[in-house]
Amino acid sequence: MDLGFFTQPIHAPGRTLRETMEEDRGIFQLADSLGYSEGFIGEHMSAQRENVPNALLFVASLADSTEMKLGTAMHNLSFSHPLVVASNVAWVDHLLRGRFLFGIGSGITFTDAEAMEILHLDRRAMFDESISHVLALWSGEAPYNLTGEFWNISTEKMSWPEMGLGVVSKPFQDPHPPILFGGGDAKSARLKTFGERGWSMLSSDTLPATRLPEQWAAYAEGCAAAGREADRNSWRVVRAIFVAEDEKTAVDYAKRSPDSPYRHHFDEFHQKFTRAKLLDMFKADSAVPDEEVTLDYALDNTVIAGTPDQVVEQILALRELTGPFGSLVYAGKNWTDPELSRRSMELMAEEVMPAVNAAIGSESWESSLAGRA
C-alpha cells in the first residue's frame, strides 16, 4: 500500500494568503522528502478559507522542488473553457515529465459558480461535455471542429498548419495523464458512469469507512458494464489521520480540542452539508437520522488518531472492512501546531506505513523508499 497526501486546503480564519501559501508548499515538499508517493491539492476561487484558486498553478510551482507525482483534486472543469484545460494540462504534464495526475470535478463552490455566471446551468452536464472535448482535442488532429451545448471548438477557419497555428499540444503521457474523480457520496449514480469511463476513484475523508465498500461496489459495477475489472490498486482512500507519541495528545489535536485543526476542518463541512441537506455523506449508516449527525459524530466516524501502534491497528481495521486498495492518502489540515503536525507526517511515513505494509505482506512502501535513496 502506498502513502499519498491530499489537502483542500482549509485554513483557519485570519491567516494571510502569503502565509498559507508558503505553508502549503512546504508541506508538499515535506511529504516528498518523507517518501509520500503522490500529493493532491484542491482549488476554490472565491473561498477565503480554501484559498488555492488554481490547482494546476500550485502543482506547477512544485515541479522543481519535488520528485513525487502531483495531482489536482479536483480541477473544476465547468469553470474553464475546455481548450484552456486541454492546453494547460498538457503543458503541466510536460513540465512534470509525466508525474501529473489529472483529478477532475464539476465545481461545488456556489460562490464560484455565481461569480462565473453559471449558477443557473447544469454544471455536471458542463463537466461531462468539457472532459469529452478535452479528450477529443488530445486524441484528434487539427483542424478541430467540436460542437456541444456549452462550448464549440473550431480551428478550421484560421488554421495555418505550416506555421503550427490551430494545433493543440498533446500531453507528455500517452494517451493522457491518469484521470481521477473524487468520491464523497456512497450512493451517487455517477460512480458507475466514472467506472465505465475507466477513471480512478479518490474516496473522500468525509465518508465513514463503513460506507466505502458500498462506494466501491457501485464503481466496480460500472467497470464491469464496460467489460473491465475494477483495479483495486488504482483506488485511493483519503483519510484524516493524526499520529502522536501519546494517545491524549493525538485525540485532543485530532478531535476534542477547540483549537483542533481537524475539528475546525470538519466543522466547515458539517455546516455546508447541513445547509445543503447532504448529511448522508457523514453517516456511517444511511438510516441514522440527520439530527444525530453532530460534529462529534462526524469526527468519531471519519478521523483516525492515536499513537503509531493505534493508528496501525485502525488502518488495518479499515482495510479489513474495505478490502485491498492501492493508496492510503493522508488528508492534511491547517497547521495549528506546526511541530505536532510535522511530527504526525513523520510518524506516518517512518513508523506507521512500514508496520502496515509488513502486516499485509506488501513490499511496495519499502521498495519505493529504496528507489528514492
N, C-alpha and C positions, 0 to 999 in steps of 0.2 A: 504494500500500500504506500503510495506517495503522499507527501505532505505539501499542500499548497497554501496560499494566503489570499484573502479577499477582504476588501473594505469598501463601504458605500462611498465615501466615509461619512460618518456623522460626528460632528464636533460640538462641544458644549458652547452655549451662547456666550458671546463676549470675546471670543478668541479672534485674532486678526487673520485675514486670509494669508498674509505672508507667513505667519507663524505656523498655521496648519499645513500650508503647502510644504514648508521645509520638513515638518514632522512626517507628513505622509510619504514624501520621497525618501526620507531617512529610514522609515520603517520597511519600505520595499528593498532598500539596499541592505538593511539588516537581515531581512528574510533571505535574500540572495546569499549573503555571506554565511548564513547558518545552514544552507543547503536545501531550503524550500525549493520545490521543483518548478513552481509557477506562481504568478501573482496576478490578481484581477482587481480592477478599480471601476467604480460606478461613475455616473455622470448626472448632474442636475443643473440646469441653467439659472433657475430662479429660486433656489433653496439655500438660505443663508447657512444652515447647519450642515447640509450635504453639499459642500461648496467646490466640487470639481466640475466645471462646466463641460469639459470635453475629455472623455477617457482616452481618445486617440492621442491628443496632445500630451496628456500625462504619461502614457506609455512611451511616446517618442522621447520624452525628456529623460528617460531612464536607459536609453539604448546603449550608451557608452559606459554606464556605471553598474550594469548588471549582466549576469550570464543566464539567468533562468528565463523560462518562457513568460511572456507578458500578454495579458488579455484585457479586453473590455468586458465589463459585466454590470450593465449592458450598454452598448452603443444604441441609442434610441433612434430607430430608422425613420419614424414618422416626422421627425423634426428637421430632416435634411433631404435635399434633392438626391436621388439615387446616383446621379453622376458624381456628385461631390463625395458620397460614401465610397463608391467603387474606386475612384482615383486616389482618394486619401488612404483608404485601407491598403490598396496595392503598394502605395509609397511607403507606408509604415512597415508592411511585411518585408519589403526590400531593405529598409533601414535596419530591421531586426534580423535580417538574413534567415527568415523562416521561423523565428521564435514567437511569432504572433499568433494569438488565439482570438477568434472573432466572435465574441459574445454579443448577441443582439436582442433587442426588445422593442416594444411598441411605444414606450414612454408612458409612465404612470403619474407624473407630476402635473396636476391640473393647472397650476400657475404657468408652467412652461407652455402647455397647450393653449391657454388663453392668450399669452403674450405672442405666440406664433400664429394666432388667429385660426387655430384648427380645433378648438374646443368642441365645436359642433359636428366635427367629422368623425368617421369611424376609424380610429387610429389602428385598430387591428387589421382592418382592410388595407390601410395605408402601409402597414408593416409588411403584409403579405405581398403587396404589389412592389414595394421597394426592394425586398430581397430578390424577387423574381427578376426585376430589372438589373440589379447588381450582378447576379449570376449570369444573366444574358450578356451583359457587357464584357464580363470576364471570359466567357466561353465563345462569344461571337467575334466576327471580324468587321472592321469598318468597310463601308459606312453603315451606321446603325439606323434602325427605324423601329423603335419600340413604342407601343401605344398602351394606354391604360386609363383608368378613371381619374387618377390624381396627377400622373406625370406622363408626358410624351417626350421621348428622347430620340432625336434625329440629328445626324451629321451629313445627311445626303446632299443637301443644297450647297453647303460650303466646304465639303470635304476636299482636301488637296493632298492626295497620297504621296506625291513626290516630295512634299515638304513635311510629311508626317502629321499634317493637321487633320483633326477629326478622328484620331485614334486614341483609345483609352488603354492605359497601361494594364498589363496583367500582373497578378500577384507573384511573389517570389515562389511560394508553394504551389505545386501543381495538383489539382486544378485551381485550388484556392486554399486559404487558411482553414483549419478546422472551425466549424460553426457550432456555437453553444447557445443554449437558451436557459433562462432562469426558471426554476420550478418552485413557486411558493404556494401552490394550490394542489391538493391531492386529488381534486375532482375535475379539474379542467379538461374539457374535451380536446383542447389543443395539444395536450400531452401525446395523444395518439397521432395527431397530424404531424407534430415535430418528429416523432419516431418514424413515421412513414418517409419523411424527408431525409432521414439519416443523420440528424444533428445529435449532439451530445447534451446530456442534462446536467445542470448545475443546481442541485437541490438547495433551497433556501434554509438559512439557520433559524428562521422564524417558524418553520414547520416541525412539530414534535416528531421524535423518532418513530413513534408508533404509526404515523401516517406515511412514512417513507416507503414501506412495502406496497401500499396502495398506489402511490405515485409511480413507482417503478413498474407495477403491473400494467398500468394504463399506457405508459411509454412503450413497454415491451410488446403490448398488443398492436401498437402502431407499427413497430418494426416488423412484426410477423406479417401484418397486412401487406407490407411492401416486399415480402419474401426474404427478409434478412433477420438474422438472430440478433437480439439486443446484446450489445457488448458491455458487460459489467465493468470491464477495465476502463471504459470511457466515462463511467458515471462518477461525477464529483459530488461529494456530500459536504456541504458547508455547515460547520457547527461553531457556535460561540463557545470558546474554550478559555479557561484561565487556570494556570498552574502556579502553585506557590509551594514553598518548603513546608508550610504548616497549613492545616485544614481551615482554621479560623480565618486567617488572612485571605485564603482563597475564596471562601464562601462570602465573606464580607465584601471583598472587592468585586466579586462577580454577581452578587445578588442582593445583599441586605443593606449595605451602607448607603446613606443618602447621597454620598459622593461617588458612588459606583458608576463608572462609565458604561458598564453593561446595563445597569438599571436605567440610566438615562436613555441609552440607545433603544431598549425595548419599550420604554415609556413613549418614545416618539411613535413607534409602530403601533403600540396599543391604542393611542389616541387616534391615529389615522385609520386603523382597522375598525375601531368603534364607530367613527364618523361615517365610514364607507359601508358599514354593515358587513364587514369581512372577517369577523372574529373567528369564523371556522378555520381560518389559516393558522390560528394559535391552538386549536383544540386537539388534544391527544385522542379524543373520541368525538366524532361529529355529533353524538347525541347529547353532549354536555350543553346545558343551557347557557346562553350568552352572558347572563348575569353572574355566572360562576367563573367566567374567564377574566379574572383580575390580572393585574400586572404581576403579582407574585405567582399566580398560576402559570402565566406565560414563561416566567423565568425558570420555575421549577421543572417545566416540561421541555425546555429547549437548551438551557445552558449546562455545559459540562464544566465542573470546577472541583478542585481538590489538590492533594499532593500528587507528585508524579505517579505513585502506585495507584492512587484512587482514580486518577484520570485514565490510566491504562485500563483499569477494570471497567470504567464507564464506556470507553471506546470499544473494547472487546464485546461488551454487552450490546452496544449499538450495532456492531457488525453481526452479532448473533441474530439480532432482530431483523436486519435488512437483508442479510446475505452479503456476499463479497461486493466490494466496489473499489474502483481504481485509485481514487484520491480522497483523502480527508483534507478539507480546506478550512484552515484556521481563520475565523472571522475576526478581523482586527477592529478594535474600538478606540475611541478617543483616549489619549494617554493622560488620565487624571494624575496618576503617579508614574512618571517615566521609568523609575527604577523597577517597580513591580511589573509594569507592562513589558519592559525589555526582558526581565528575568523569566517571565512566563513564556515568551517566544523561545528563549534559550533552552529552558527545561523541556519544552515541547519537542524541539529538534534533537537535543542531545540525550535525553533520558526517556521520554515518553514513546516517541516513534520507534526507536530501536527495540524497546521492550514489546511494543505492539507487534512489530513485524517478526520478532523472534517467536512470539506466541502463535502467530498464524502461519509460521513457516515460510515467510517471504524474505527474499534477499534483495528486493528492489531498492530499499532505502539505503542499505549499506553499500550496495553496488553503485548507486548514484553518487554517494559521498566519495567513494574511492575514485570514481571517474572524474571528479572535480578537484581532487587533491593536486 
